[in-house]
Amino acid sequence: MKELRLGAIGLGRAAGLMIPALAAHPHVRLVAAADPLPAARERFEREFGGRTYPDAAALCASGDVDAVYIATPHQQHAPDVLTAAAHGKHVIVEKPMALTVADCRSMTEAARRAGIALIVGHTHAFDPPTVLMGKLIRSGEFGRLRTIVNLVYTNFLYRPRRPEELDSSRGGGIMYNQVPHQIEIVQTLATAPLRSVRAVTGVWDPVRRTEGALAAFLTFTDGAVAQLTYSGYDHFDSDELHYWIGESGEEKPADRHGAARAALRPVLDDPARERQLRANMGYGGRGTMRSQGKGHESHFGFLLASCERADLRPAPDGVTIYADDGVRTIETPAARIYPNKDPVIDELYDAVANGVPPVHDGTWGTASMTAALALVESARTGDEVLLEPVVAGRA
């Protein structure tokens, strides 16, 4: 197979970030898209000349599509994957895989029965420094992994949102949108299955009544532990702890404190205007398709992994090792233009064209959401939650 004919389902903000990588990939041809918004469909037709459809079912029925990229609202992931599987289409689905573990399992089983590749596109599991850290940890050179710390402070809660994105019962807030990134990073670094989680969440703004903060403690069956902190309240910016490099690898100014909160303030009491601002951020909006270009490596907050004989953290373009015998930095391989998106597409293509079993498959995605939902349960009950060990794949 020389190329994979791919259709994009859902042309929102996630698609606006992913479509440039799909369009530039040597083994992919964008041939179709589905979205309820006419403006998004019209833009796709202008830029790629492919066919467009109002919904996933119509696109998946097309015989001109081999695979789909699903970036619909969270509650649609499970039905859209099941639709794709029923039509024999291979799938990349955005995080979160689904909103329940039962849905994750049904998606995984549907993919198995249909004989399709299912890739859960947790992009930060593909960050080159994180992948390299995982390989260095598992090499044993620095002794056993003992702790992982991931601190993320962002403006997440004050980016324009649709109503369901501020409703926890519908998959809104950080527990479904951002914490899965922290879990996927932990999955990439850990050397044993997760054993238990304990969490406290915060809903600190009465106008944005969904979880915006998390403090969590995770234990693994080999005795390692992880500490996760997240705050999306647009106060401190953890990119200050990462050389003032943004999540996608771009250099960013240090004087933007509170900018997202200030920009959103005029529409906080007008859900319709906020919804329109949110739509403008999508592929059908104005100037939303971003070609990242090469800055630095992508990352997610401040990350530090401590082994018995060294601490490891992402550097702008590699991994810095603080070892017994000194400090050194190992550079990551020559970076792709889209360093944490190209590998997602590669994994799909290798699975379809070359029969390579994917690492970030339904089992991986199910393990991630099992952990995320356990954190939700722990925060609700105040108790530690024990998990059945799930061994996900390795990059």
QUIGI-V947683 format. One record per pair of residues at least 6 apart in sequence whose ideal C-beta (glycine too) atoms are under 6 Angstrom apart, sorted by the first residue. I is the first residue (numbers start at 1). J is the second residue. D is the distance in Angstrom with one decimal. If there is no record, write none. Layout:
I	J	D
I	J	D
//
This chain:
1	353	4.2
3	27	5.5
3	29	5.0
4	27	5.9
4	28	5.2
4	66	5.2
4	67	5.4
4	349	5.7
5	29	5.5
5	31	4.7
5	65	5.6
5	66	4.6
6	28	5.3
6	30	5.8
6	67	5.0
7	32	3.6
7	59	4.9
7	65	4.4
7	68	4.9
8	15	5.5
8	33	4.5
8	69	4.9
9	34	4.7
9	56	4.7
9	68	5.3
9	70	4.8
9	72	5.9
9	80	5.9
10	71	4.0
10	72	3.7
11	33	5.9
11	35	4.0
11	40	3.8
11	283	3.9
11	284	5.8
12	282	4.0
13	281	4.7
13	282	5.1
14	71	4.1
14	94	5.2
15	71	4.6
15	283	4.8
16	282	5.9
16	283	4.4
16	288	4.2
16	289	5.2
18	341	6.0
19	289	6.0
20	289	5.9
20	291	4.8
21	338	3.9
21	341	3.9
21	342	5.9
22	28	5.4
22	30	5.7
23	30	5.7
25	345	5.0
27	349	4.7
30	48	4.9
30	50	5.9
31	50	4.5
31	64	5.7
32	50	4.9
32	51	5.0
32	59	5.4
32	65	5.4
33	44	4.3
33	52	5.0
34	53	4.3
34	55	5.8
34	56	5.4
34	59	4.1
35	41	5.6
36	54	5.8
37	284	5.1
39	284	4.0
40	283	5.2
40	284	3.0
41	52	3.8
43	284	5.7
44	52	5.6
45	52	5.7
53	59	4.4
56	80	4.6
56	83	5.3
57	83	5.5
60	83	5.2
60	84	5.2
60	87	4.1
60	89	5.5
67	89	5.8
67	90	3.8
68	84	5.1
68	89	5.0
68	91	5.7
69	92	4.8
70	80	4.9
70	93	4.5
71	94	4.6
72	80	5.5
74	96	5.9
74	99	5.9
74	171	3.6
74	176	5.9
75	171	5.7
77	93	5.5
77	98	5.2
78	98	4.4
78	103	4.0
78	107	5.8
81	91	5.6
81	93	5.5
81	107	4.6
82	110	5.3
84	91	5.0
85	110	4.1
85	111	5.4
85	114	4.3
85	116	5.7
88	114	5.8
90	116	4.8
90	117	4.5
90	352	5.3
91	118	5.0
92	119	4.6
92	121	4.9
92	348	5.5
93	120	5.9
94	121	5.4
95	122	5.0
95	180	4.8
96	176	4.9
96	180	5.1
96	369	5.8
97	104	5.1
97	120	5.0
97	365	3.6
97	369	5.4
98	104	4.9
99	171	4.8
101	370	5.4
104	365	6.0
104	366	4.1
104	369	5.2
107	362	5.9
108	362	2.9
111	118	3.8
111	362	5.8
117	348	5.9
117	351	3.7
117	352	5.4
117	358	6.0
118	361	5.8
118	362	4.9
119	347	5.4
119	348	4.9
119	358	5.4
119	360	5.7
120	360	5.3
120	364	5.9
120	365	3.3
121	344	4.8
122	184	3.9
123	340	4.5
124	181	4.6
124	184	5.7
124	185	5.6
124	300	4.6
125	184	4.1
125	188	5.0
126	340	4.3
126	343	4.3
126	344	6.0
127	298	4.9
127	299	5.9
127	340	5.0
128	297	5.3
128	332	4.0
128	339	5.4
129	297	5.2
129	314	3.7
129	319	5.2
129	332	5.9
130	185	5.7
130	188	5.3
131	395	5.2
132	319	5.0
132	332	5.7
133	189	5.9
133	305	5.9
133	312	5.1
133	319	5.4
134	188	4.8
134	189	5.1
137	145	5.1
137	189	6.0
142	307	3.9
142	309	4.6
142	310	3.9
143	307	5.0
143	308	2.9
143	309	4.5
144	308	5.4
145	191	5.1
145	224	5.0
145	307	5.4
146	224	5.8
146	306	5.2
147	225	5.5
147	306	4.5
148	186	5.8
148	189	5.7
148	226	4.0
148	305	5.1
149	227	5.0
149	304	4.7
150	182	5.1
150	228	5.3
150	301	5.8
150	303	5.1
151	229	4.8
151	238	5.5
151	301	5.4
151	302	4.4
152	230	4.8
152	238	5.4
152	301	3.2
153	231	4.9
153	236	4.4
153	237	5.9
153	238	4.1
154	232	5.2
155	234	3.9
155	260	3.6
156	178	5.9
156	232	3.1
157	208	5.0
157	212	4.4
157	232	4.2
157	233	5.9
158	234	4.8
158	260	4.2
158	261	4.5
158	264	4.9
160	274	5.2
160	277	3.7
160	278	4.2
161	278	5.9
162	275	5.6
162	278	5.4
164	170	4.1
164	172	5.7
165	172	4.5
166	172	5.0
166	208	5.7
166	210	4.9
168	210	4.9
172	210	4.9
173	210	3.4
173	211	4.1
174	211	5.4
174	230	5.6
174	232	5.5
175	211	5.2
175	376	5.4
178	230	5.9
179	214	6.0
179	372	5.6
180	368	5.6
180	372	5.3
181	300	5.2
182	228	4.8
183	368	5.1
183	371	4.9
183	372	5.7
184	368	5.6
186	226	5.0
187	392	5.6
189	305	5.4
190	220	5.6
191	222	6.0
192	220	4.5
192	221	4.6
192	222	3.6
193	221	5.3
193	389	3.6
193	390	6.0
193	391	5.7
194	220	5.8
194	371	5.7
194	387	5.4
195	219	4.8
195	220	5.6
195	221	4.9
196	219	4.9
196	384	5.3
196	386	5.0
197	218	5.1
197	374	4.8
197	375	5.3
197	378	5.6
197	385	5.3
198	217	4.8
198	378	5.3
198	384	4.6
199	216	4.1
199	375	4.2
199	378	4.4
199	379	4.5
200	215	5.0
200	379	5.9
201	211	4.5
201	214	5.3
201	379	4.1
202	213	3.5
203	209	5.9
203	211	5.8
207	268	5.8
212	232	4.7
212	233	5.5
213	231	4.7
214	230	4.4
215	229	5.5
216	228	4.3
216	375	5.6
217	227	5.9
218	226	4.2
219	225	5.3
221	389	5.9
234	258	5.7
234	260	5.1
234	261	4.5
238	301	4.5
238	302	5.2
239	246	5.8
241	302	4.0
242	299	5.8
242	302	5.9
243	316	5.4
244	252	5.7
244	254	5.4
245	296	5.0
245	316	5.7
246	252	4.5
248	292	5.7
248	298	5.4
249	295	4.2
249	296	4.3
249	297	5.5
249	298	4.9
250	295	4.8
267	273	4.2
267	274	4.6
280	286	5.9
281	288	5.9
292	338	5.8
294	335	6.0
296	316	4.2
296	317	5.7
297	317	5.7
297	339	5.8
298	339	5.6
298	340	4.6
299	314	5.1
303	313	6.0
303	314	5.7
304	311	5.9
304	313	4.8
305	312	4.8
309	324	5.2
310	321	5.4
310	323	3.9
311	322	4.4
312	319	5.8
312	321	5.5
313	320	5.5
315	329	5.1
317	331	5.6
318	329	5.2
318	330	5.2
318	331	4.0
318	332	4.9
319	330	5.2
320	329	4.7
321	328	5.5
336	342	4.2
347	358	5.1
350	356	4.0
351	358	4.7
359	393	3.7
359	395	5.3
363	392	5.9
364	392	4.3
364	393	5.7
367	390	4.2
367	392	4.5
374	385	4.3
374	387	5.8
377	385	5.3
378	385	4.7
//
